[in-house]
């Protein structure tokens, strides 16, 4: 059904502004508004911060860009809450997670890297989403608002009377095992494997699970994800804006003795306590929101004549650097699709790239590394380090009968691609004990096929 914007207290506009699905609002970068139905007319009319807000609420603005950013890039939302966020005890260091941005301590290593599936928490342990954060790689400095980090999360417990927010940047969360119920200040988002969720800078959230859960996180500092430009593709294609979903307002008015708010600030974690739930937003409006996306809705575009397209054609979201067309981070997927190219080596080509390529596997088998690249694992091919199909893939694809065929059914691989050179943390190199020292051997069988001059 259509969700209409109020033009006055009693008169409705004739023009629909956003599609309202069950529990979600549809659109990307849109102006949204939402009220918890238990408190109708809780959004102030015709102004942002009246002398007295409806229901005795507090008005609070959450800014995701500078006040003076161009209107097309300006991001902010107004929250109408039971208590303002400022009512809390002082911050203290929080040392119960493995988050770091000390890249200078990491020795450079240009080798191709592959990690076997990362572990779930050990039996008998009690690890929630925050405790289970481990930084794998990254580059840049959150203080300068330039860079990224890649984290692995692994949890077997829901967050109880605890939430998290990131003052350094945005989290793009990619579940691999286990559904996540993410409570945010804007409402509740449920995310399953083969879906993603973006929690933008400063937004507080708490993660509930029903089974041991594992996944990947791409963090970008000081910038926000956008949809890639489509150029000659036209007005439609790839990830369509209508398929991005934002939650509707759903507040809780709950007092507790000790509620922990964990904050990531300048690469370190801190915590403060307060005596109530932070998810007490009764109504909100704006264009700075959390959102989710179902990867199965991606409109795949591919070659229907010859040659293998560059993987950029599979970009879902991008975070651009100051150099036009060059990304701090692209989120790319390799979804199920038809392959019909003629006289073509159809798998990914051999490659040396000026970008860093980190890959993960949500489910299934990646076509260029069947059997050896496993769901819940990862690979990293650093700047200018050669990579490509393994021996078995090359031999099979070079001799296959070329006919229209389905590719990657039952599979979802993805890539975090960055113009930055990524440093791997001590946890990634040694502590997690998942780095495969024999990865290089998958290419050792490639032989000389050169026939010489005729």
N, C-alpha and C positions, 0 to 999 in steps of 0.2 A: 504494500500500500504506500501511498505517498505521504510524506511528512511535510507539513506546510509551515512556513515562517509566519509568525504573528505580525501583522501590520499595525495593530493597535490592541488594546486590551480585549476588545470584543469582535474585531473584524479581521478575517483571515485573508491573506493574499490569494490571488487566483493562480499564482505561479508556483509549481513545485520546486523546492530547492534541493532536496536530497531524498533518495529512496531509503525507507526505513524497513529493514528486515528484522526478523525476530532477534532481539538482543543486540543488533548491530545497525550502524549507519553506513551506507555505501558511498564510496568515493575516495579520491586521493587528492590531498591538498585543498580540500573543500572547506567552506565555512559551515560548521555544524553547530547545532544546539541541542541540549537534552536536559530533561527534568526527570527526576525520579517520580513515577506516577503517584506515590504516596503523598507528595507535596506539590499539587498542581499550582501553577503560576508562581513557582519559586524563582524563576528568572526575572530580574528587574526589567521593567519595560522602559525603552527609550534612553537608557543610560547604563553605565557600567558600575559605578559605585555610589548609589544613593546614600543619603544621610542614614537611613534605616533600611536594610535589606529585608525582603519578605522572610517571614518565619524567624526573624532574629538572626539571620545568617551573617557571616563575614564575607566580604568581597576580597578576592586575592587574585592578582594577575601572575601568570606563569609565562615568562618571555623566552622564546627560543631563538630570537634574533635581536640585534640592536634596535632600539626604538626608531632609529632613522634609516634602517635598511630599506631598500626600494620596496614599494608595495608588493610587487610580484614575489619578493623573497621574504617578506615580513611574516614572522610566525609568532603567535601569542594566543593564549586562551585565558578566559576569566572563569574562576572557580568560585562557587558560592557554597561555603562550608560551615560546619557547626562550630569549629574552632579554627583560628588561623594557624599556619604551620610553624610560626615563630615560638610557640609556647612549648619549650623543651629545655632539658638540662644541657650543660656544656658537652661538647664533643670530647671523646677520648679515643686513643688508638685502638684499632680492632685487628687482632692478629690471628684470627681463626679462618683464614683463607690464604690461597697462594696466588695473589695478584701482584704483578710487578711490571714496571716499565724501565728497569735499569738495564737498557740495552748495551750500555758501554761495557758492562761486565761480561758480555757474551763474545767469545772468540768467533770470528767469521768462519763459515764452513760452506763452500759452494757445492758440496756433494748433493746429488739427488737423495731425498730423504723420504722414507715411507714408515709410517707408524702402524703397527697392528692395532686392532680395536682397543680403545682405552677402557680401563677397568671401571666396573661399577664399585660403589663402596663395599668394603669387606663385610661379610656377614657378622652381625652383632654390633656393627658401628651404627652411628646415628648422624647422618650427614645431610643437611638441607642444601638448597640451591646456592646460598652464599658460601657456606663452608666448603662446598664442592667445586668452587671456581679455581681453575688452574690456568695460568697464562702460558701459552705455548710459544708464541712468536709475536713480533711487532716491530714498529719503527716510529720515530718521531717523538714529540713531547706534548703532552696535554696542556702544559702551561702556555705553550705557544699556539695551541689550538690547531695543530698540524700533525697528522699521523694516524696510526691505527694500531690495534692489538687484536690478536686471535686467542680466544680462551676456549677451554673445554670444561663443560660442567658435567658433574656426575653426582647424583643424589639418591637417597633412599628414604627421605623423610620430608614431610611438608614443613614450610616455614610457619612457626607458631609464635604469635605476638612479636613478629619481626618483619620488617620490610627493608627494601634496598632502593637507593637511587644513585645515579651516576652523574656527578657534576662535570665530568671530563668529556662526555660525548654520548652518542647514541649506541644502543645495543640492538643488533640484528640477531635474533635467536633462532637457531635451526634445530628443532628436536630430532633426534635419531631414534631413540627408544623411549616410550612412555608419553602419555598425554600430559600437558601442563594446563592447569587452571590458574591463570594469572589475574590476580585482583589488582586493579590500578585505581588511581584517584578518579578516573573517568568512567569506570565500570569494569566488568569482568570479561576477559578474553580467554577462550578455550582454544588451545593449539595442539594439534596432533602431528606426528611425523608426516612429512610431505606438505606441511604448512610452515610458514615462518611468522614471526612476530617482531615488530620494531617498537622498542620502548625508547622514546627520545630523551635527550638530556634533561635531567632534573626531575623526571616523573617517578614517583614512588610506586613500587609494586611488590607483591608478595606471591610466591609460587607454591601451589599445592599439587601433590602428586598422589597417584594411587598404586604405583609400582616403582621399582628401581628405574631411574631415568637417566638418560645420557644425551648429550648433544654438543653443538658447536655455537660459538658466539663470535660475530664480527663486530668490533667496536671501532667507530670513527670519532676522532677528536674534533670538537668545535665546529663540525659541519653536519649537514643533514642529508639523508638519502633523497634522491629524486628519481622520477621515471626518466629513462634515456630518451633523447630526441629520436624521432622516427625518420626524419629526412625523407628520401624518396619512397619509403615504405608507405607513407601517407598518414591519414588521420587515425587509423586503427591498427592494432597488432601488438604482439609481444604481451606484456602485462597490461591489461586494460584497466583504466582507473576505477571503473564500476565494481571491480572484483576485490578491491581493498576494503576491509571492514573495520570500523571503529566502534567501540562498545558504547552502550547507553548508560546514563547515570544510574547508579545503584549504591546508595550510601549505607553505612552501618554506624549507629550511634552506640559505641561500646566503650565503657570505662574499664581500665585494667590497672593493676598495680605497677607493672613494668612492661612497657612496650619499647622494643629496640628499633631504632632507625639507623641502618648501616649506610654510610655514604662513601662513595669513591671520589676522592679529591686529589688532584695532582699525582695520580698513580698510586696513592696509598688509601687504605681503608680506615674509616673512623666510625664511631658509633655514639649515639646519644639516646637517652631514655625520655619517655613522656608517659602520661597516665591515661592515654586514650588511643583508640585506633585512628590512623591518619586517613582512613578511607571514609571520611565523613562529608564528602562532597555531594550535596543534594541536587545541584544543578550546575551546568557549565555551558559555555559557548566559546567558539573560536576555531582556529585552523591549525593549532599545535596540539596534536593528539597521538596516542598510541594506535597501532593498527596491526592487522593480520592479513595474510594472503595465502590462498590455496594454490600450490604450485601446479596442480593438475589443470588449472584454468589458463595456463600460459598458452598463448597462440603461437605455435611454432612456425617459423619461416625458414625455408631451406632451399637448396638448389634443386631445380627440376630439369636441369640439362647436364652439366658436368662440373667437376671439381667440388672440393670440400669447403664450405663457407668458413670464414673466420669465426671463432667462438663468440665474438662480440654480438653476433646475431641472436644469442640466447640470453642477453642481459635482462635481468628482472629489475634491478635497482642499481643506481650509480651514485657515488659521492665524488664530485669533480674537484680537481685541484685548480690552482689559479691558471694553469696552462690548459687552454681550451682543448677538449677532446681527450685529456689525459686524466685518469681517475686516481684519486687516493685509494679508492676501493670500488670495484664492481662486484655485484653478486650475480653470478652466471649459473644457469642450470643446464643439464643435458637430458631433457625429458624424452619420454616415448614419442616416436615419430616415424614417418615413412622415409625410406632411403631409396632414391630412384635414379641417381646419377649414372650416366653412361660413360664407359671407358675411364673409370675413375677409381682410385684407391679411396674407398669410402670412409674408413676410420680416420681419426685425427691424424694429421700429418706430423712428420718430424719437425722439431721446432727449437729455435733459440730465440728468446724473447727479451726485450728491454723491460719487461714487467716481471714481477714475482707472481707465481701461480701456486696457490694453496688449494688442494682439492680434498673434499670429503665425500663420503658415500652414505646416503640415508638408507637405501635398500637396494637389493638386487646385485647385479654384476656390471661393472663398468666395461664397456665394449673393448677398450684398448688394453685392459689388464685383467682378463677373466680369471677368476679363481684366486688371484694373489692379492688383489685390492679388496678389502673386506668392509662391510658396513660397520660404522663406528670407528674406522681407522682414518688415515689421512696421508696425503703426500705433500711435499713442498719441492718445487723446482724453482730455484733462485734465478736472479737476473743473469741471462746469457748462459745458464747451465743447460746443455742439450737434454731433450726428453722426447718422448713419443711412444708409439706402439711397441709392445714387447715382441719377441721373436715369433711366438705362436700367432699373435694377431697379424703380424706382417705376412707370414706365410699363408695363413688362411685367406686374408682379404686379397692378396695378390693373385690367388688362383681360384677365387670364388666365381661362380656363374652370376653375372650381373643381371638381376631381375628386381622388380619392385619388391621390397621386403620391409617388414616392421623392424625397428631398431629400439632397443632399450625398454621393451615392454617389461613391466614389473621392476623397473630400475629407476632410481633417481640419484644421480651424482650432481655435485655442484662445485663451483670454484669461487674463491675469493681472490681476485686479481688486483694487484696494486703496482703503481709506478715506483713505490719505495722498496729499497732493499731490506728484507726482513731478517732480524736477528732472532735466533732460537734460544729460549731460556734454558737454564740448567735443568729445570723440570722436564722440558721437552727432549733434551739431549740425553739425560741420564736417569733422573728421579722416577719418571713414569715407567721406565724399563720396557718401552714399547717400540723403540726405534729399531728398525730391521737392518742389520749391517749387511745383509745379502741382497738388498734391493737392486744394486747395480747389475747383478747377475742375470736379470731378466732380459738384458740387451746383449749379453755376451755371445749368444748363438747367431746373431746377425752376421751373415757371411758376405763375401764379395761375389756379386752376380755379374760383374762387368764382363762383357763378351769381347771387348777390344775392337779395334777398327776392322771393318769388313773390306 
